[in-house]
């Protein structure tokens, strides 16, 4: 087993589902200090506007569990979310909002090559 004390940060991709919760609980059981754990949730609906893929409770629940466990919590999102990406026509992928060093977010990207999304991403074929 690696020396867990030698790590500065444990960044967990945080869906707030059972698998990511198991990862966090395992880290805590191994003795990792809560201050060294960051749960990062990507809001697939884009952080603004109506819900499309996320449940209405997801973001609040994800933040509440992180708070209850005493660990850090951050979020990111793509402008327009998953829906915009599926329906874009001859436009670049939208910018992403990521955590900054001041507890807020900063906008990056959105300047890539033109492309077209597809609603087929939803299909099982």
Secondary structure, DSSP 8 states (H G I E B T S, - for coil): ---GGG-S-EEEE--SSHHHHHHHHHHHHTT--GGGEEEEEEETT-SSS--SSS-TTHHHHHHHHHHHHT-EEEEEEETTHHHHHHH--SB----EEEE-TTSSEEEE---S--B---GGGG---
